[in-house]
């Protein structure tokens, strides 16, 4: 059993060495882009929800 675990971990280590890791600047840029895109999407969903709620309140008040 321990031999299988050892072999698995060795394979994982070898595969991780093949990974093309991003540079620090690429990581920072992608993180900023993700945060901005998430914020914009959240604001859009919030505003759409408010508009729909307002329209429904108007319709139900008739």
JOPE-V190400 format. One record per residue. N is the residue number from 1. SS is DSSP state (alpha for helix, beta for strand, coil for the rest). PHI is phi in whole degrees, 0 to 359 (NA if undefined). OMEGA is omega in radians with two decimals (* if undefined). Layout:
# JOPE-V190400
n->N ss->SS phi->PHI omega->OMEGA
n->N ss->SS phi->PHI omega->OMEGA
This chain:
# JOPE-V190400
n->1 ss->coil phi->NA omega->-3.12
n->2 ss->alpha phi->294 omega->3.12
n->3 ss->alpha phi->295 omega->3.12
n->4 ss->alpha phi->294 omega->3.13
n->5 ss->alpha phi->295 omega->3.12
n->6 ss->alpha phi->299 omega->3.12
n->7 ss->alpha phi->299 omega->3.13
n->8 ss->alpha phi->299 omega->-3.12
n->9 ss->alpha phi->295 omega->3.08
n->10 ss->alpha phi->294 omega->3.10
n->11 ss->alpha phi->295 omega->3.10
n->12 ss->alpha phi->299 omega->3.14
n->13 ss->alpha phi->299 omega->3.13
n->14 ss->alpha phi->296 omega->3.14
n->15 ss->alpha phi->292 omega->3.14
n->16 ss->alpha phi->294 omega->3.09
n->17 ss->alpha phi->289 omega->-3.14
n->18 ss->alpha phi->276 omega->-3.07
n->19 ss->coil phi->293 omega->3.07
n->20 ss->coil phi->268 omega->-3.07
n->21 ss->coil phi->281 omega->3.11
n->22 ss->coil phi->288 omega->3.06
n->23 ss->coil phi->287 omega->-3.13
n->24 ss->alpha phi->299 omega->-3.12
n->25 ss->alpha phi->293 omega->3.09
n->26 ss->alpha phi->298 omega->3.14
n->27 ss->alpha phi->297 omega->3.12
n->28 ss->alpha phi->297 omega->-3.14
n->29 ss->alpha phi->298 omega->-3.13
n->30 ss->alpha phi->292 omega->3.10
n->31 ss->alpha phi->294 omega->3.11
n->32 ss->alpha phi->298 omega->3.13
n->33 ss->alpha phi->300 omega->3.13
n->34 ss->alpha phi->296 omega->3.13
n->35 ss->alpha phi->296 omega->3.13
n->36 ss->alpha phi->295 omega->-3.13
n->37 ss->alpha phi->297 omega->3.12
n->38 ss->alpha phi->296 omega->3.13
n->39 ss->alpha phi->294 omega->3.13
n->40 ss->alpha phi->298 omega->3.13
n->41 ss->alpha phi->296 omega->3.12
n->42 ss->alpha phi->297 omega->3.11
n->43 ss->alpha phi->295 omega->3.10
n->44 ss->alpha phi->299 omega->3.14
n->45 ss->alpha phi->296 omega->3.12
n->46 ss->alpha phi->298 omega->-3.13
n->47 ss->alpha phi->294 omega->3.09
n->48 ss->alpha phi->298 omega->3.11
n->49 ss->alpha phi->297 omega->3.13
n->50 ss->alpha phi->296 omega->3.13
n->51 ss->alpha phi->296 omega->-3.14
n->52 ss->alpha phi->297 omega->3.13
n->53 ss->alpha phi->297 omega->3.13
n->54 ss->alpha phi->295 omega->3.12
n->55 ss->alpha phi->297 omega->3.14
n->56 ss->alpha phi->295 omega->3.09
n->57 ss->alpha phi->299 omega->3.11
n->58 ss->alpha phi->297 omega->-3.11
n->59 ss->alpha phi->295 omega->-3.10
n->60 ss->alpha phi->289 omega->-3.12
n->61 ss->coil phi->277 omega->3.13
n->62 ss->coil phi->287 omega->*
